[in-house]
Structure formats: structure tokens, C-alpha cells
Amino acid sequence: MATRHGIAVWGDSMSSRYPRYLQEMMPESTIYNGGVSGEFSGSVAVRQGGVVAAFRVESGALPTSGEAGLAFTNEDRGWASEYPGIRLGWQPNEASPMPGTLAGVHGTLTAYAEGTEESIRFGFTPDKPGEAAPVGEDVTFVPDSAEAQAEAVHIIMVGRNNPQNVGDVLEDIASMVAATSDDRYLILSTINATDEGEGSGATYSRIVEGINQGLAETYGEQYLDVRRLLIQEGLDRAGISPTPADRADIAADTVPTSLRVPNDVVHLSFADPPQIGQKSGDEVLAELVHEKLIDLGWAEPA
């Protein structure tokens, strides 16, 4: 069964690779991969359409050609001071373009990171030259991705890059849920790293007892605790016998080593496992998501 408008996966690097496995399991559906490495929950919400990004055009008008400098004006949740702007998948000293519409004009929004997060700046380049267009104090940017995926089933997994801000993560997810069509969404739990195991400190509590518990209480059947399932069932599903390191990870309430990228503390493995019949961590994650979509009536068994 193909979903009417496809599946849209939203998140950071934890969501960037498993969609290819999900596509194999759902060949009749279109899977949109909206996983962008390094993003905070707020910037994912901007791309998805749940959070509106507001800017001030520094010159007061969109130019006849070229780029207009923008000042980011969303000041809620400390974005303008603690974290000045939405992270659009940029890397230091590289530009990262995002197509969309600003003040009714289609073009490309670019975030420039000049070495540090504090020096991020924004620019907008209209697609077509034209007459200078005066704009108001605050104008909103609507990414193409938000419009294109508005009717999809939304799979949301955020918070890995800003777990210290539990309230922000929960608020961003609530905004994303509000932007879905007909309440067709699935929320996935945030995964803790191996140095954030049980008893390790505040980050474990924020992720497990703060973010994930809050999601479970709010979203019920439309929440899937993939963190717990990967720890408890992941190796069996992957066809992998646990190693001593795996057992230590499980005892610490973290995803086992054999399901992660080698020498990585949190990212799930995505390369083909060394033995035939085994699965990577991302393939197991996709399997868990697919099964839940079947339970919710949005997919059929492969």
C-alpha cells in the first residue's frame, strides 16, 4: 500500500541514512529524506514548516539582482543570542543554500558560517531579477521542503544535537506535529551516546527522562521508543551475537557497539555487515519504523 502523499523523514544525522532502507521496504511509496547532519530541533522544524523563520531585510528592500543581507529576528528560545539563527546544514566557512519563498518572492536562502556559530549570517537571492521590492520589518521564509511535504506522513526524530534544551526540543516537536496533515505523524525517541549511559550525568536524564518520557506521555501510540528497542532487540533483529562490548553497552542502557558505526559513540551503522544475513543498525531502525507504520495503517508488510 502506497501512502497517499508519501513519507517525509525529518531529523539530523540520525535520520539521514535509514530512509534508503525504508524505501526498499516501501517501494510503492515515495520517501523524502529530510535528515540533515548537525541540525538542532528548531532548524529541522523550520525545514518541515512547524517553526516559522522571520528575518529583517537589512536594506529594507529585495534587490533588483544579487543577494540581500538578512538579519534573523526569531528571538524566542534564545536563538538570537545563545544560538543566533537556524542551522541550515552549514559547515564552518561554507555556504548552505535552501530554496524557498521570502515575502512572496521565490529564491535561495543561504546561511554563511564564518568560523563560529556566533558569526553566522544570512542572505537571500531572488530567482529572477526584477524591480526592487520594499519589504516590512519582519518577513517570513517558507522553505520549498515544507510546502512539498505538507501532505506526507511525517516521521520526526530530533533533539540529538540540543538535548540540553529539553523544553525547546519538546516545543519544536509540538510545532512540527501541528504542521502535519490529518495528524499523520510518527515521533521517534532521541538516542543517547555511549558516554551518556545510565548514571553518567545530566545528558542521560535529559534524553531518557526528559525528552523521551515527555514524548511518550504526549504522543502515545504515535510515539516509538526506538532507543529502547535498539538496546533490547536490536542485536537479535540484526542477527548479531553480542560481544562483551555489546553487553557492556546494554548494561549501561546505550545502543550496542555492533549496531553503531565503528569508533562512533552514537551513529548507527549503515554499511553492509560483515556476515551474510546480518543487518546494519540503520536497517534495523528502518524495520522498526516500517512495522510501526503498518500498525498505524500507513504501510503494508514488505
Residue pairs with C-beta under 8 A, 6 or more apart in sequence:
1 28
1 299
1 300
2 26
2 28
2 29
3 26
3 29
3 152
3 153
3 298
3 299
4 151
5 151
5 152
5 153
5 181
6 29
6 30
6 31
6 32
6 149
6 152
6 153
7 22
7 26
7 29
7 30
7 31
7 32
7 152
7 153
7 155
7 293
7 298
8 32
8 34
8 48
8 149
8 152
8 153
8 154
8 155
9 15
9 18
9 19
9 22
9 31
9 32
9 33
9 34
9 35
9 155
9 157
10 34
10 35
10 44
10 47
10 48
10 154
10 155
10 156
10 157
10 158
10 176
11 34
11 35
11 36
11 39
11 44
11 156
11 157
11 158
11 160
11 188
12 35
12 36
12 37
12 38
12 39
12 40
12 44
12 157
12 158
12 160
12 161
13 35
13 36
13 37
13 38
13 160
13 267
14 35
14 157
14 160
14 191
14 266
14 267
14 268
15 33
15 34
15 35
15 155
15 157
16 33
16 35
16 36
16 37
17 35
17 268
17 270
17 282
18 268
18 270
18 282
18 283
18 285
18 286
18 289
19 31
19 32
19 33
19 35
19 286
20 31
20 33
21 282
21 283
21 285
21 286
21 287
22 31
22 286
22 289
22 290
23 29
23 31
24 286
24 302
25 286
25 287
25 290
25 299
25 302
26 290
26 293
26 299
26 302
29 299
32 145
32 148
32 149
32 152
34 44
34 47
34 48
34 145
34 149
36 43
36 44
36 47
36 88
36 89
37 89
38 87
38 89
38 90
38 91
38 161
39 87
39 88
39 89
39 158
39 161
40 83
40 86
40 87
40 158
40 161
40 162
41 158
41 159
41 161
41 162
41 165
41 168
41 169
41 172
41 173
42 51
42 77
42 79
42 86
42 162
42 168
42 172
43 86
43 87
43 88
43 89
44 156
44 158
44 172
44 176
45 51
45 158
45 172
45 173
45 175
45 176
46 52
46 53
46 86
46 88
46 141
46 143
46 146
47 88
47 98
47 143
47 145
47 146
48 145
48 146
48 149
48 154
48 156
48 176
48 179
49 142
49 143
49 145
49 146
49 147
49 149
49 150
49 176
49 179
50 172
50 175
50 176
50 177
50 178
50 179
51 74
51 172
51 175
51 176
52 74
52 140
52 141
52 142
53 72
53 74
53 86
53 140
53 141
54 72
54 73
54 74
54 138
54 139
54 140
54 141
55 70
55 71
55 72
55 73
55 102
55 122
55 124
55 138
55 139
55 140
55 141
56 70
56 71
56 73
56 137
56 138
56 139
57 68
57 69
57 70
57 103
57 124
57 135
57 139
58 68
58 69
58 70
58 71
59 68
59 69
60 134
60 135
61 68
61 132
61 133
61 134
61 135
62 68
62 102
62 103
62 105
62 124
62 126
62 132
62 133
62 135
63 126
63 132
64 129
64 130
64 131
64 132
65 126
65 129
66 125
67 110
67 123
67 124
67 125
68 123
68 124
68 125
69 121
69 122
69 123
70 109
70 121
70 122
70 123
70 124
71 122
72 79
72 80
72 84
72 85
72 86
72 122
73 80
73 138
74 80
74 86
75 81
77 165
77 168
77 171
79 85
79 86
83 117
84 117
84 118
84 120
85 111
85 120
85 122
86 111
87 111
87 117
88 96
88 98
88 109
88 111
89 96
90 96
90 111
90 112
90 113
90 120
91 113
92 113
92 114
92 115
92 116
93 113
93 114
93 115
94 113
95 110
95 111
95 112
96 110
96 111
97 108
97 109
97 110
98 108
98 109
98 110
98 111
98 143
98 144
98 145
99 106
99 107
99 108
99 109
99 143
99 144
100 106
100 107
100 108
100 109
100 141
100 142
100 143
100 144
100 145
100 146
101 107
101 141
101 142
101 144
102 109
102 124
102 139
102 140
102 141
102 142
103 133
103 135
103 136
103 139
103 140
105 126
105 133
106 126
106 127
107 124
107 125
107 126
107 127
108 124
108 125
108 127
109 122
109 123
109 124
109 141
109 143
110 122
110 123
110 124
110 125
111 120
111 121
111 122
112 120
112 121
112 122
112 123
113 119
113 120
114 120
114 121
124 141
146 179
150 179
150 181
151 181
152 181
152 184
153 184
153 185
153 186
153 293
153 298
154 176
154 177
154 180
154 184
154 185
154 186
155 185
155 186
155 188
155 289
156 173
156 176
156 177
156 185
156 186
156 187
156 188
157 187
157 188
157 189
157 190
157 226
158 169
158 172
158 173
158 176
158 190
159 169
159 173
159 190
159 207
159 211
160 190
160 191
160 266
162 168
162 169
163 169
163 190
163 203
163 206
163 207
163 210
163 211
164 202
164 203
164 206
166 206
166 210
166 211
166 214
169 190
169 211
170 211
170 214
170 215
170 218
173 187
173 215
174 218
176 185
177 183
177 185
177 187
177 219
183 222
184 298
185 222
186 222
186 223
186 224
186 289
186 292
186 293
186 296
187 215
187 219
187 222
187 223
187 224
188 223
188 224
188 226
188 289
189 211
189 212
189 215
189 216
189 223
189 224
189 225
189 226
189 227
189 228
190 207
190 211
190 212
190 227
191 207
191 226
191 227
191 230
191 255
191 266
192 203
192 204
192 207
192 208
192 227
192 253
192 254
192 266
193 203
193 254
193 265
193 266
194 249
194 252
194 254
194 255
194 257
194 260
194 265
194 266
195 265
196 203
196 204
196 207
196 254
197 204
197 249
197 252
197 253
197 254
198 204
198 208
198 252
198 253
199 252
200 252
204 253
207 227
208 227
208 253
212 225
212 227
215 223
216 223
216 225
221 295
221 296
222 296
224 288
224 289
224 292
226 285
226 288
226 289
227 255
229 288
230 255
230 256
230 259
230 268
230 281
230 284
230 285
230 288
231 249
231 250
231 253
231 254
231 255
231 256
232 250
234 255
234 256
234 259
234 281
234 284
235 241
235 242
235 246
235 256
235 258
235 259
237 279
237 284
237 287
237 288
238 258
238 259
238 273
238 278
238 279
238 280
238 281
238 283
238 284
239 275
239 277
239 278
239 279
240 246
240 258
240 259
240 273
240 278
242 250
242 256
242 258
243 257
243 258
245 256
245 257
245 258
246 256
246 257
246 258
247 256
249 255
249 256
249 257
250 256
255 266
255 268
255 281
258 269
259 268
259 269
259 280
259 281
259 284
260 266
260 267
260 268
260 269
260 281
261 267
261 268
261 269
261 270
261 281
262 269
268 280
268 281
268 282
268 284
268 285
269 280
269 281
269 282
270 280
270 281
270 282
270 283
271 280
272 280
273 279
273 280
279 287
290 299
290 302
293 299
294 300
294 301
